[in-house]
Amino acid sequence: MSTATPTIFLLNSTSTLQSEDEQNAVDYTLLLWGPKRDTLWVVVPITVYYVIIFISGVVGNVCTCVVVARNKHMHTATNYYLFSLAISDLLLLVSGMPSEMYHLWSNYPYVFGETFCVLTGFASETSTNATVLTITAFTIERYVAICHPFLSHTVSKLSRAVKYIMVIWVLSLCLAVPQAIQMGIFYPLDDNGNIETEEYSACTVKYSIIPYSFFVSTVVFFLTPMTLITVLYVLIGVRLHRSSQITEGGSQRRRALLSDKEAPLVVRGSQRNGPHSKST
C-alpha cells in the first residue's frame, strides 16, 4: 500500500500537468486565433448587410454592363469607363464576398483549398488595381477635356478610352501576380516545422517571395493615384472657377453696354410720353 500510493500520486500529478499543458496550449491558440465565431448579435447584422451589398452590387453592375453593351448610343468614353468599373466590381463581389460571408460564421479552418485561396487573392488584387487605374484614367480624361479642350479633340475620345481600358486590365492582371503567388493557407507549426493541427488554418500571406511587394503596391495603386486625382481635381476646380469669373465679368460688361445703349432710348421715350409731347 505504501508503494502504490506514491505511484498513484505521481500518475495523478503527471496527468494533471499534461491537462494543464493542454489547457494552456488551447488558451494560447484561442488568444492567437481568436474565437471561431463572434456572437450572433454581431454576425447576423453583418451577414444581412453583406447579402444586401452582394445582391444589389451584382444586379446593379450586371444591369450597367447590359445597358451599355446593348445600346449603341451609350457607347461613349464615359460609359466605357463605367463598364470597366462595373466589371471590376463584379469580379470582386463574386470572388470575395461569398467566402467572406462564410468566414463570418467560421473563422477557421479554411476549407476552400490552396488553389481557391490563391485565385481569390489574384482576383481581389486585379479588381482593386483595375478600379484605381480606371478612376485615374477617367480623371485624366476629365482634366484634359476641361483644361486642355483643343488637345482633347486631337484624338477620338472613344478609341482613346478603349486603348486605355485595355492597357489598364493588362497591367492590373500582370501586377496582381506578385501578390497572388505569395498567398496560401497558413497552419500553426511546432518547433520542428511540422503542422500541429489542420483545425487552425487561414488564407493569408504565406510566402515572402518578393520583398516589399505589398508596400510597393500600396504606393503605386493607392498613394500615387490618390495624389494625382486630388491634384487634377483641384486644377479642374481652379479652371472652372476662373471660367465662371470670366463668364460673370463678360455678362456684367454686356449688361453695362446694353444699359448704356438703352439709356438714351429710355430718355427719349420718356420725353415723347411726357406732358410737353401731349401739349404739342
Contacts in CASP RR format, 6 or more apart in sequence:
PFRMAT RR
TARGET T0000
AUTHOR 0000-0000-0000
METHOD contacts of the structure
MODEL  1
MSTATPTIFLLNSTSTLQSEDEQNAVDYTLLLWGPKRDTLWVVVPITVYY
VIIFISGVVGNVCTCVVVARNKHMHTATNYYLFSLAISDLLLLVSGMPSE
MYHLWSNYPYVFGETFCVLTGFASETSTNATVLTITAFTIERYVAICHPF
LSHTVSKLSRAVKYIMVIWVLSLCLAVPQAIQMGIFYPLDDNGNIETEEY
SACTVKYSIIPYSFFVSTVVFFLTPMTLITVLYVLIGVRLHRSSQITEGG
SQRRRALLSDKEAPLVVRGSQRNGPHSKST
29 188 0 8 1.000
29 200 0 8 1.000
32 188 0 8 1.000
33 107 0 8 1.000
33 108 0 8 1.000
33 200 0 8 1.000
33 202 0 8 1.000
34 107 0 8 1.000
35 107 0 8 1.000
36 106 0 8 1.000
36 107 0 8 1.000
36 108 0 8 1.000
37 43 0 8 1.000
37 104 0 8 1.000
37 105 0 8 1.000
37 106 0 8 1.000
37 107 0 8 1.000
38 104 0 8 1.000
43 104 0 8 1.000
43 105 0 8 1.000
46 104 0 8 1.000
47 101 0 8 1.000
47 104 0 8 1.000
47 105 0 8 1.000
50 97 0 8 1.000
50 100 0 8 1.000
50 101 0 8 1.000
50 104 0 8 1.000
51 101 0 8 1.000
53 93 0 8 1.000
53 97 0 8 1.000
54 93 0 8 1.000
54 97 0 8 1.000
54 98 0 8 1.000
54 101 0 8 1.000
57 89 0 8 1.000
57 90 0 8 1.000
57 93 0 8 1.000
58 90 0 8 1.000
58 93 0 8 1.000
58 94 0 8 1.000
60 86 0 8 1.000
61 86 0 8 1.000
61 87 0 8 1.000
61 89 0 8 1.000
61 90 0 8 1.000
61 93 0 8 1.000
62 86 0 8 1.000
62 90 0 8 1.000
64 82 0 8 1.000
64 83 0 8 1.000
64 86 0 8 1.000
65 83 0 8 1.000
65 86 0 8 1.000
65 87 0 8 1.000
65 90 0 8 1.000
67 74 0 8 1.000
68 74 0 8 1.000
68 75 0 8 1.000
68 79 0 8 1.000
68 80 0 8 1.000
68 82 0 8 1.000
68 83 0 8 1.000
68 86 0 8 1.000
69 83 0 8 1.000
75 158 0 8 1.000
76 157 0 8 1.000
76 158 0 8 1.000
77 141 0 8 1.000
77 157 0 8 1.000
77 158 0 8 1.000
77 160 0 8 1.000
77 161 0 8 1.000
78 138 0 8 1.000
80 158 0 8 1.000
80 161 0 8 1.000
80 162 0 8 1.000
80 165 0 8 1.000
81 134 0 8 1.000
81 137 0 8 1.000
81 138 0 8 1.000
81 141 0 8 1.000
81 161 0 8 1.000
81 165 0 8 1.000
84 130 0 8 1.000
84 134 0 8 1.000
84 165 0 8 1.000
84 168 0 8 1.000
84 169 0 8 1.000
85 131 0 8 1.000
85 134 0 8 1.000
85 135 0 8 1.000
87 130 0 8 1.000
88 126 0 8 1.000
88 127 0 8 1.000
88 128 0 8 1.000
88 130 0 8 1.000
88 131 0 8 1.000
88 134 0 8 1.000
88 172 0 8 1.000
89 127 0 8 1.000
89 131 0 8 1.000
91 123 0 8 1.000
91 126 0 8 1.000
91 127 0 8 1.000
91 130 0 8 1.000
92 123 0 8 1.000
92 124 0 8 1.000
92 127 0 8 1.000
92 128 0 8 1.000
92 131 0 8 1.000
95 119 0 8 1.000
95 120 0 8 1.000
95 121 0 8 1.000
95 123 0 8 1.000
95 124 0 8 1.000
95 127 0 8 1.000
96 120 0 8 1.000
96 123 0 8 1.000
96 124 0 8 1.000
99 112 0 8 1.000
99 116 0 8 1.000
99 120 0 8 1.000
107 202 0 8 1.000
108 199 0 8 1.000
108 200 0 8 1.000
108 201 0 8 1.000
108 202 0 8 1.000
109 198 0 8 1.000
109 199 0 8 1.000
109 200 0 8 1.000
109 201 0 8 1.000
109 202 0 8 1.000
110 117 0 8 1.000
110 185 0 8 1.000
110 201 0 8 1.000
110 202 0 8 1.000
110 203 0 8 1.000
112 120 0 8 1.000
112 203 0 8 1.000
113 185 0 8 1.000
114 184 0 8 1.000
114 185 0 8 1.000
117 183 0 8 1.000
117 184 0 8 1.000
117 185 0 8 1.000
117 203 0 8 1.000
118 180 0 8 1.000
118 181 0 8 1.000
118 183 0 8 1.000
118 184 0 8 1.000
119 180 0 8 1.000
120 183 0 8 1.000
120 203 0 8 1.000
121 176 0 8 1.000
121 179 0 8 1.000
121 180 0 8 1.000
121 183 0 8 1.000
122 176 0 8 1.000
122 177 0 8 1.000
122 179 0 8 1.000
122 180 0 8 1.000
122 183 0 8 1.000
125 175 0 8 1.000
125 176 0 8 1.000
125 179 0 8 1.000
125 180 0 8 1.000
125 217 0 8 1.000
126 172 0 8 1.000
126 173 0 8 1.000
126 176 0 8 1.000
127 172 0 8 1.000
128 221 0 8 1.000
129 171 0 8 1.000
129 172 0 8 1.000
129 175 0 8 1.000
129 176 0 8 1.000
129 221 0 8 1.000
130 168 0 8 1.000
130 169 0 8 1.000
130 172 0 8 1.000
132 221 0 8 1.000
132 222 0 8 1.000
132 225 0 8 1.000
133 168 0 8 1.000
133 171 0 8 1.000
133 172 0 8 1.000
133 221 0 8 1.000
133 225 0 8 1.000
134 165 0 8 1.000
134 168 0 8 1.000
135 225 0 8 1.000
135 229 0 8 1.000
136 225 0 8 1.000
136 228 0 8 1.000
136 229 0 8 1.000
137 161 0 8 1.000
137 164 0 8 1.000
137 165 0 8 1.000
137 168 0 8 1.000
139 228 0 8 1.000
139 229 0 8 1.000
139 232 0 8 1.000
139 233 0 8 1.000
140 232 0 8 1.000
141 152 0 8 1.000
141 157 0 8 1.000
141 160 0 8 1.000
141 161 0 8 1.000
141 164 0 8 1.000
142 232 0 8 1.000
142 236 0 8 1.000
143 232 0 8 1.000
143 235 0 8 1.000
143 236 0 8 1.000
144 151 0 8 1.000
144 152 0 8 1.000
145 152 0 8 1.000
145 157 0 8 1.000
146 236 0 8 1.000
146 239 0 8 1.000
146 240 0 8 1.000
147 235 0 8 1.000
147 236 0 8 1.000
147 239 0 8 1.000
175 217 0 8 1.000
175 220 0 8 1.000
175 221 0 8 1.000
178 209 0 8 1.000
178 210 0 8 1.000
178 213 0 8 1.000
178 217 0 8 1.000
179 213 0 8 1.000
179 214 0 8 1.000
179 217 0 8 1.000
181 207 0 8 1.000
181 209 0 8 1.000
182 205 0 8 1.000
182 206 0 8 1.000
182 207 0 8 1.000
182 208 0 8 1.000
182 209 0 8 1.000
182 210 0 8 1.000
182 213 0 8 1.000
183 203 0 8 1.000
183 204 0 8 1.000
183 205 0 8 1.000
183 206 0 8 1.000
184 203 0 8 1.000
184 204 0 8 1.000
184 205 0 8 1.000
184 206 0 8 1.000
184 207 0 8 1.000
185 201 0 8 1.000
185 202 0 8 1.000
185 203 0 8 1.000
185 206 0 8 1.000
186 201 0 8 1.000
186 202 0 8 1.000
186 203 0 8 1.000
186 204 0 8 1.000
186 206 0 8 1.000
187 195 0 8 1.000
187 196 0 8 1.000
187 197 0 8 1.000
187 198 0 8 1.000
187 200 0 8 1.000
187 201 0 8 1.000
188 195 0 8 1.000
188 196 0 8 1.000
188 197 0 8 1.000
188 200 0 8 1.000
189 195 0 8 1.000
189 196 0 8 1.000
190 196 0 8 1.000
205 214 0 8 1.000
271 277 0 8 1.000
END
